[in-house]
Amino acid sequence: MNNVLEEIEKWKLKKNALIVAHNYQPGYIQDIADIVGDSLELSKLAKETSAPEIVFCGVKFMAETAKVLSPEKNILIPKIDAECDLAKSISLKDLDCLKEKYPNAPVVCYVNSTLEMKANSNYCCTSSNALKVVESIPEDTVIFVPDKGLGSWIKQKSYKNIILHPGKCPVHWDLSIDEIEQTCKSYPGAPLLTHPESNSAVRDRSDFVGGTGGMINFVKNTDFTHYIIATDVGMIHRLKKLNPKKDFILAAENISCRDMKKISTQDVLSSLKEEQYLINIDPELSKKALMAINKMMEITA
């Protein structure tokens, strides 16, 4: 392991590369990264650096978004088959059907989606700014894709008529409220932090609902001894590293995205040495996707 880590450092310096890792990556991947964060945050920070090469430790749609924002950089993903069940839960045909049924409704697309889906949407959004994006739109009816978890959470809060697609993140949507209740009973007084991609029973039971960045801020600005975390286990590593004097408990067993756990340190080394795997995207799709992303940024600036 030490030899691999030394080799990674050597090749990173040789190529002036930057390693970024999503909050859901295993702890040993987070620990070798230069930047750890959520998907859009990583893409934006990567764009701001002078590094010509970015090794993106996450899933494929995240690396694609980084390429959209930094077309001049080499964007690499160490595992090309690290995908996303939520992103794969909708097809362009599904979206076209929704557009045909609601021809005057703009489409808001969660960033956890494919490049093709972003390119065929009017706006992008994140879990933290979805409500602001939706409510800024003049039309009363809005199509929200692909996540029924985040979409239903926004629907509870908005006066808009929000049309949902039945896509989901199985890691969050399939969480058992009964199992989480048992965990909460074991740690009375500990707040429950939940991702908005979760089902409504879990969200309604929670003390805080938000994306990974929101969870980090909640922990930073509160003073509990224990926090119950109802999102991917990788987040426990990130929170503990930022708050070593606080304790974090996973809300249920096996809250883990299998695709987020595919990347090994050897994969990162291969990515640096052999440019494995270089992200190439269609320029026209990239241009259209960037338009949707920029509209979001204009609204939330």
Backbone hydrogen bonds in HBPLUS format (Angstrom, degrees):
<---DONOR---> <-ACCEPTOR-->    atom                        ^
c    i                          cat <-CA-CA->   ^        H-A-AA   ^      H-
h    n   atom  resd res      DA  || num        DHA   H-A  angle D-A-AA Bond
n    s   type  num  typ     dist DA aas  dist angle  dist       angle   num
A0005-LEU N   A0001-MET O   2.97 MM   4  6.30 161.1  2.00 156.1 161.2     1
A0006-GLU N   A0002-ASN O   2.90 MM   4  6.12 155.0  1.96 148.8 155.8     2
A0007-GLU N   A0003-ASN O   2.94 MM   4  6.13 153.5  2.01 143.5 150.8     3
A0008-ILE N   A0004-VAL O   2.85 MM   4  6.13 154.1  1.92 150.5 157.9     4
A0009-GLU N   A0005-LEU O   3.06 MM   4  6.29 162.1  2.10 146.8 150.7     5
A0010-LYS N   A0006-GLU O   2.97 MM   4  6.20 156.3  2.03 145.4 152.3     6
A0011-TRP N   A0007-GLU O   2.91 MM   4  6.12 170.0  1.92 156.2 157.9     7
A0012-LYS N   A0008-ILE O   2.85 MM   4  5.91 152.7  1.92 148.7 157.2     8
A0013-LEU N   A0009-GLU O   3.09 MM   4  6.23 160.6  2.13 146.4 150.3     9
A0014-LYS N   A0010-LYS O   2.95 MM   4  6.15 156.5  2.01 145.1 152.6    10
A0015-LYS N   A0011-TRP O   2.99 MM   4  6.07 152.1  2.07 145.6 150.7    11
A0016-ASN N   A0012-LYS O   2.93 MM   4  5.70 108.4  2.45 132.7 149.2    12
A0017-ALA N   A0012-LYS O   2.93 MM   5  4.93 157.8  1.98 143.3 148.4    13
A0016-ASN N   A0013-LEU O   3.29 MM   3  4.93 151.6  2.38  93.1 101.5    14
A0018-LEU N   A0053-GLU O   2.88 MM  35  6.31 152.9  1.96 153.8 162.2    15
A0055-VAL N   A0018-LEU O   2.81 MM  37  6.15 166.2  1.83 160.6 165.4    16
A0034-ASP N   A0019-ILE O   2.71 MM  15  5.36 151.8  1.79 141.2 149.7    17
A0035-ILE N   A0019-ILE O   3.35 MM  16  6.81 150.3  2.44 149.6 155.7    18
A0020-VAL N   A0055-VAL O   2.98 MM  35  6.25 168.5  2.00 161.2 163.5    19
A0057-CYS N   A0020-VAL O   2.80 MM  37  5.93 170.4  1.81 162.1 162.6    20
A0021-ALA N   A0035-ILE O   2.91 MM  14  6.37 155.0  1.98 156.7 165.0    21
A0037-GLY N   A0021-ALA O   3.12 MM  16  6.65 149.0  2.22 151.6 160.3    22
A0022-HIS N   A0057-CYS O   3.03 MM  35  6.40 158.8  2.08 172.8 167.7    23
A0025-GLN N   A0022-HIS O   3.00 MM   3  5.55 169.5  2.01 122.0 124.8    24
A0023-ASN N   A0037-GLY O   3.01 MM  14  5.34 131.7  2.25 140.0 142.3    25
A0029-ILE N   A0026-PRO O   3.00 MM   3  5.44 139.0  2.18 110.8 122.2    26
A0030-GLN N   A0026-PRO O   3.04 MM   4  6.40 164.2  2.07 157.3 162.2    27
A0031-ASP N   A0027-GLY O   2.90 MM   4  6.06 151.6  1.98 149.8 157.5    28
A0032-ILE N   A0029-ILE O   3.18 MM   3  5.46 143.2  2.32 105.3 114.9    29
A0033-ALA N   A0030-GLN O   3.19 MM   3  5.24 151.8  2.27 101.6 110.1    30
A0042-LEU N   A0038-ASP O   2.96 MM   4  6.09 158.8  2.01 157.9 163.4    31
A0043-SER N   A0039-SER O   3.20 MM   4  6.50 156.6  2.26 145.1 151.2    32
A0044-LYS N   A0040-LEU O   2.93 MM   4  6.18 158.7  1.98 154.3 159.8    33
A0045-LEU N   A0041-GLU O   2.91 MM   4  6.11 163.1  1.94 152.9 157.7    34
A0046-ALA N   A0042-LEU O   2.85 MM   4  5.93 155.1  1.91 146.6 153.8    35
A0047-LYS N   A0043-SER O   3.14 MM   4  6.28 148.9  2.24 137.9 145.4    36
A0048-GLU N   A0044-LYS O   3.23 MM   4  6.52 143.5  2.37 140.0 149.1    37
A0048-GLU N   A0045-LEU O   3.14 MM   3  5.11 122.5  2.49  93.2 107.4    38
A0049-THR N   A0046-ALA O   3.32 MM   3  5.44 148.6  2.42 100.0 108.5    39
A0074-ASN N   A0052-PRO O   2.91 MM  22  6.28 164.9  1.93 162.3 161.0    40
A0054-ILE N   A0074-ASN O   2.80 MM  20  6.19 164.7  1.83 169.3 174.0    41
A0076-LEU N   A0054-ILE O   2.79 MM  22  6.05 168.6  1.80 172.1 172.7    42
A0056-PHE N   A0076-LEU O   2.72 MM  20  5.90 167.3  1.73 170.9 169.1    43
A0062-MET N   A0059-VAL O   3.00 MM   3  5.67 134.4  2.22 118.4 129.9    44
A0063-ALA N   A0059-VAL O   3.42 MM   4  6.83 153.7  2.49 148.2 155.6    45
A0060-LYS N   A0082-ALA O   2.74 MM  22  5.94 152.7  1.81 157.6 164.5    46
A0064-GLU N   A0060-LYS O   2.98 MM   4  6.28 155.0  2.04 155.4 163.2    47
A0065-THR N   A0061-PHE O   3.00 MM   4  6.22 152.1  2.07 140.8 147.6    48
A0066-ALA N   A0062-MET O   3.00 MM   4  6.33 154.3  2.07 146.5 153.6    49
A0067-LYS N   A0063-ALA O   3.02 MM   4  6.31 148.0  2.13 141.8 150.2    50
A0068-VAL N   A0064-GLU O   2.95 MM   4  6.32 148.6  2.05 146.9 155.8    51
A0069-LEU N   A0065-THR O   3.08 MM   4  6.39 157.2  2.13 150.5 155.4    52
A0070-SER N   A0066-ALA O   2.86 MM   4  5.97 135.5  2.06 140.1 153.3    53
A0073-LYS N   A0070-SER O   3.07 MM   3  5.59 162.4  2.10 119.0 124.5    54
A0279-ILE N   A0075-ILE O   2.82 MM 204  5.58 167.0  1.84 175.6 172.5    55
A0077-ILE N   A0277-TYR O   2.96 MM 200  5.26 155.5  2.02 140.7 146.6    56
A0082-ALA N   A0079-LYS O   3.18 MM   3  5.48 161.2  2.22 113.3 114.4    57
A0088-LYS N   A0084-CYS O   2.99 MM   4  6.23 149.4  2.09 149.0 158.0    58
A0089-SER N   A0086-LEU O   3.04 MM   3  5.11 156.7  2.10 105.1 112.4    59
A0094-ASP N   A0091-SER O   3.10 MM   3  5.11 118.5  2.50  94.2 108.6    60
A0095-LEU N   A0091-SER O   3.13 MM   4  6.53 157.4  2.19 148.2 153.7    61
A0096-ASP N   A0092-LEU O   2.86 MM   4  6.11 158.3  1.91 150.6 156.8    62
A0097-CYS N   A0093-LYS O   3.01 MM   4  6.23 150.5  2.10 146.2 153.4    63
A0098-LEU N   A0094-ASP O   3.20 MM   4  6.55 153.2  2.28 145.5 151.9    64
A0099-LYS N   A0095-LEU O   2.97 MM   4  6.27 156.5  2.02 151.7 158.7    65
A0100-GLU N   A0096-ASP O   2.91 MM   4  6.13 151.6  1.99 146.8 154.2    66
A0101-LYS N   A0097-CYS O   3.06 MM   4  6.26 151.6  2.14 142.9 150.3    67
A0102-TYR N   A0098-LEU O   2.90 MM   4  6.06 146.9  2.01 145.8 155.0    68
A0105-ALA N   A0102-TYR O   3.13 MM   3  5.51 166.5  2.15 117.6 121.3    69
A0143-ILE N   A0106-PRO O   2.97 MM  37  6.13 170.0  1.98 163.9 165.3    70
A0122-ASN N   A0107-VAL O   2.98 MM  15  5.18 140.7  2.14 127.3 139.5    71
A0123-TYR N   A0107-VAL O   3.02 MM  16  6.36 153.3  2.09 162.5 165.2    72
A0108-VAL N   A0143-ILE O   2.78 MM  35  6.10 170.2  1.79 172.3 174.0    73
A0145-VAL N   A0108-VAL O   2.99 MM  37  6.39 164.9  2.02 164.0 168.5    74
A0109-CYS N   A0123-TYR O   2.76 MM  14  6.07 167.2  1.78 149.6 153.3    75
A0125-CYS N   A0109-CYS O   2.99 MM  16  6.17 125.4  2.29 144.6 142.4    76
A0110-TYR N   A0145-VAL O   2.90 MM  35  6.29 164.5  1.92 153.6 157.5    77
A0111-VAL N   A0125-CYS O   2.89 MM  14  5.84 145.8  2.00 175.7 171.3    78
A0113-SER N   A0111-VAL O   2.72 MM   2  5.33 137.3  1.90 105.9  92.2    79
A0118-LYS N   A0114-THR O   3.09 MM   4  6.45 160.9  2.13 152.1 156.8    80
A0119-ALA N   A0115-LEU O   2.91 MM   4  6.10 161.0  1.94 153.2 158.8    81
A0120-ASN N   A0116-GLU O   3.22 MM   4  6.38 130.2  2.48 137.0 148.0    82
A0120-ASN N   A0117-MET O   3.26 MM   3  5.28 138.9  2.44  96.6 107.4    83
A0121-SER N   A0118-LYS O   3.13 MM   3  5.24 159.0  2.17 114.6 114.0    84
A0124-CYS N   A0292-ALA O   3.14 MM 168  5.30 135.4  2.35 125.5 112.9    85
A0130-ALA N   A0126-THR O   3.00 MM   4  5.54 121.0  2.36 146.9 154.2    86
A0133-VAL N   A0129-ASN O   2.95 MM   4  6.18 161.6  1.98 161.5 167.2    87
A0134-VAL N   A0130-ALA O   2.93 MM   4  6.10 173.0  1.94 157.2 158.9    88
A0135-GLU N   A0131-LEU O   2.97 MM   4  6.08 167.1  1.99 152.5 156.1    89
A0136-SER N   A0132-LYS O   3.12 MM   4  6.12 124.2  2.45 135.2 147.5    90
A0136-SER N   A0133-VAL O   3.19 MM   3  5.28 143.0  2.33  99.7 110.5    91
A0137-ILE N   A0134-VAL O   3.27 MM   3  5.65 158.2  2.32 108.6 114.9    92
A0161-ASN N   A0140-ASP O   2.86 MM  21  6.03 167.4  1.88 161.2 164.1    93
A0142-VAL N   A0161-ASN O   2.94 MM  19  6.27 157.7  1.99 150.4 155.6    94
A0163-ILE N   A0142-VAL O   2.77 MM  21  6.06 166.0  1.78 158.0 163.0    95
A0144-PHE N   A0163-ILE O   2.81 MM  19  5.90 175.1  1.81 166.3 164.7    96
A0151-GLY N   A0147-ASP O   2.95 MM   4  5.86 152.6  2.03 141.1 149.5    97
A0148-LYS N   A0167-GLY O   2.80 MM  19  5.69 175.9  1.80 151.9 150.7    98
A0152-SER N   A0148-LYS O   2.92 MM   4  5.56 151.1  2.01 123.1 130.3    99
A0153-TRP N   A0149-GLY O   3.11 MM   4  6.36 150.4  2.20 146.7 155.1   100
A0154-ILE N   A0150-LEU O   3.00 MM   4  6.28 158.0  2.05 153.5 158.7   101
A0155-LYS N   A0151-GLY O   2.88 MM   4  6.07 150.8  1.97 142.2 151.4   102
A0156-GLN N   A0152-SER O   3.11 MM   4  6.30 141.4  2.26 138.0 145.7   103
A0157-LYS N   A0154-ILE O   2.95 MM   3  5.19 134.5  2.16 103.1 116.0   104
A0158-SER N   A0154-ILE O   2.94 MM   4  6.01 130.9  2.19 153.1 167.6   105
A0172-HIS N   A0169-CYS O   3.11 MM   3  5.62 127.5  2.40 111.5 122.9   106
A0173-TRP N   A0169-CYS O   2.78 MM   4  5.76 164.0  1.80 178.8 173.5   107
A0174-ASP N   A0170-PRO O   3.19 MM   4  5.29 154.6  2.26 123.0 129.8   108
A0175-LEU N   A0172-HIS O   3.23 MM   3  5.57 166.3  2.25 115.0 116.7   109
A0180-ILE N   A0176-SER O   3.07 MM   4  6.33 160.2  2.11 149.1 155.0   110
A0181-GLU N   A0177-ILE O   2.85 MM   4  5.99 152.5  1.92 144.3 151.8   111
A0182-GLN N   A0178-ASP O   3.19 MM   4  6.46 151.4  2.28 143.1 149.5   112
A0183-THR N   A0179-GLU O   3.20 MM   4  6.57 153.1  2.27 144.7 151.5   113
A0184-CYS N   A0180-ILE O   2.92 MM   4  6.23 159.2  1.96 154.0 159.8   114
A0185-LYS N   A0181-GLU O   2.97 MM   4  6.23 149.5  2.07 147.1 154.9   115
A0186-SER N   A0182-GLN O   3.27 MM   4  6.54 139.7  2.44 138.6 148.3   116
A0186-SER N   A0183-THR O   3.07 MM   3  5.19 128.8  2.35  97.9 111.4   117
A0187-TYR N   A0184-CYS O   3.12 MM   3  5.19 144.4  2.26  98.6 109.0   118
A0190-ALA N   A0187-TYR O   3.08 MM   3  5.68 163.0  2.11 136.8 140.0   119
A0228-ILE N   A0191-PRO O   2.91 MM  37  6.04 172.0  1.92 167.6 167.4   120
A0207-ASP N   A0192-LEU O   2.91 MM  15  5.22 149.9  2.00 136.3 146.2   121
A0208-PHE N   A0192-LEU O   3.16 MM  16  6.48 145.7  2.29 162.2 157.9   122
A0193-LEU N   A0228-ILE O   2.84 MM  35  6.13 169.3  1.85 174.1 176.3   123
A0230-ALA N   A0193-LEU O   2.77 MM  37  5.86 167.9  1.78 173.4 175.9   124
A0194-THR N   A0208-PHE O   2.88 MM  14  6.19 164.9  1.90 156.0 160.8   125
A0210-GLY N   A0194-THR O   2.92 MM  16  6.42 154.7  1.99 158.9 166.4   126
A0198-SER N   A0195-HIS O   3.03 MM   3  5.81 164.8  2.05 125.6 128.8   127
A0203-ARG N   A0199-ASN O   3.06 MM   4  6.33 165.9  2.08 154.4 159.0   128
A0204-ASP N   A0200-SER O   2.80 MM   4  5.82 164.6  1.82 150.5 154.6   129
A0205-ARG N   A0202-VAL O   3.22 MM   3  5.24 132.5  2.46  96.3 108.7   130
A0206-SER N   A0203-ARG O   3.07 MM   3  5.23 152.5  2.15 106.0 114.5   131
A0215-MET N   A0211-GLY O   2.96 MM   4  6.30 150.7  2.05 151.3 160.3   132
A0216-ILE N   A0212-THR O   3.05 MM   4  6.32 157.4  2.10 146.6 151.9   133
A0217-ASN N   A0213-GLY O   3.12 MM   4  6.43 158.4  2.17 146.6 151.8   134
A0218-PHE N   A0214-GLY O   2.89 MM   4  6.11 154.5  1.95 148.2 155.6   135
A0219-VAL N   A0215-MET O   3.01 MM   4  6.26 168.4  2.02 156.2 157.8   136
A0220-LYS N   A0216-ILE O   3.02 MM   4  6.17 159.1  2.07 145.8 152.3   137
A0221-ASN N   A0217-ASN O   2.98 MM   4  6.08 148.3  2.09 146.5 153.6   138
A0222-THR N   A0219-VAL O   3.42 MM   3  5.37 169.5  2.43 104.0 106.9   139
A0247-ASP N   A0225-THR O   2.92 MM  22  6.10 170.9  1.93 165.7 167.8   140
A0227-TYR N   A0247-ASP O   2.93 MM  20  6.35 137.1  2.12 145.4 158.6   141
A0249-ILE N   A0227-TYR O   2.84 MM  22  6.15 165.4  1.86 162.9 166.8   142
A0229-ILE N   A0249-ILE O   2.76 MM  20  5.96 164.9  1.78 159.7 165.0   143
A0251-ALA N   A0229-ILE O   2.92 MM  22  5.32 164.0  1.94 135.5 132.2   144
A0235-MET N   A0232-ASP O   2.94 MM   3  5.87 159.2  1.98 128.3 133.0   145
A0233-VAL N   A0255-ILE O   2.84 MM  22  5.86 147.6  1.94 167.1 168.6   146
A0236-ILE N   A0233-VAL O   3.00 MM   3  5.48 145.0  2.12 112.2 121.4   147
A0238-ARG N   A0234-GLY O   3.39 MM   4  6.81 159.4  2.43 146.0 150.9   148
A0239-LEU N   A0235-MET O   2.92 MM   4  6.09 170.4  1.93 154.8 157.2   149
A0240-LYS N   A0236-ILE O   2.90 MM   4  5.99 161.9  1.94 150.4 155.8   150
A0241-LYS N   A0237-HIS O   3.03 MM   4  6.12 153.5  2.10 145.0 152.0   151
A0242-LEU N   A0238-ARG O   3.10 MM   4  6.34 150.9  2.18 146.4 154.0   152
A0243-ASN N   A0239-LEU O   2.82 MM   4  5.90 136.0  2.01 143.0 156.0   153
A0246-LYS N   A0243-ASN O   3.06 MM   3  5.62 168.0  2.08 123.1 126.6   154
A0261-LYS N   A0258-ARG O   3.17 MM   3  5.23 145.8  2.29  97.4 107.5   155
A0262-LYS N   A0259-ASP O   3.34 MM   3  5.38 168.0  2.35 109.5 109.9   156
A0267-ASP N   A0264-SER O   3.10 MM   3  5.07 121.0  2.46  93.3 107.7   157
A0268-VAL N   A0264-SER O   3.13 MM   4  6.54 150.0  2.23 145.1 152.9   158
A0269-LEU N   A0265-THR O   3.00 MM   4  6.33 157.0  2.06 148.2 154.1   159
A0270-SER N   A0266-GLN O   2.90 MM   4  6.17 161.6  1.94 149.4 154.3   160
A0271-SER N   A0267-ASP O   2.88 MM   4  6.05 148.1  1.98 143.2 152.4   161
A0272-LEU N   A0268-VAL O   3.06 MM   4  6.38 153.3  2.14 147.3 153.2   162
A0273-LYS N   A0269-LEU O   2.91 MM   4  6.15 167.0  1.93 158.3 161.8   163
A0274-GLU N   A0270-SER O   2.83 MM   4  5.54 161.6  1.86 144.4 150.3   164
A0275-GLU N   A0271-SER O   2.97 MM   4  4.78 120.4  2.33 126.9 131.8   165
A0286-SER N   A0282-ASP O   2.88 MM   4  6.09 161.1  1.91 158.5 164.9   166
A0287-LYS N   A0283-PRO O   2.92 MM   4  6.10 154.4  1.99 143.4 149.7   167
A0288-LYS N   A0284-GLU O   3.11 MM   4  6.38 159.9  2.15 148.2 152.7   168
A0289-ALA N   A0285-LEU O   2.86 MM   4  6.05 161.9  1.90 154.3 159.8   169
A0290-LEU N   A0286-SER O   2.89 MM   4  6.02 156.3  1.95 148.0 154.5   170
A0291-MET N   A0287-LYS O   3.19 MM   4  6.45 143.4  2.33 137.6 146.5   171
A0292-ALA N   A0288-LYS O   3.35 MM   4  6.75 153.1  2.42 146.2 151.4   172
A0293-ILE N   A0289-ALA O   3.01 MM   4  6.33 156.1  2.07 150.7 158.0   173
A0294-ASN N   A0290-LEU O   2.76 MM   4  5.89 162.5  1.79 151.5 156.5   174
A0295-LYS N   A0291-MET O   3.04 MM   4  6.22 149.4  2.14 142.4 149.9   175
A0296-MET N   A0292-ALA O   3.31 MM   4  6.55 154.0  2.38 139.1 145.0   176
A0297-MET N   A0293-ILE O   3.02 MM   4  6.39 157.9  2.07 149.7 156.0   177
A0298-GLU N   A0294-ASN O   2.88 MM   4  6.10 151.4  1.96 148.9 156.3   178
A0299-ILE N   A0295-LYS O   3.14 MM   4  6.36 153.7  2.21 144.5 150.7   179
A0300-THR N   A0296-MET O   3.00 MM   4  6.24 153.0  2.07 150.8 158.5   180
A0301-ALA N   A0297-MET O   2.90 MM   4  5.61 112.7  2.36 140.2 151.8   181
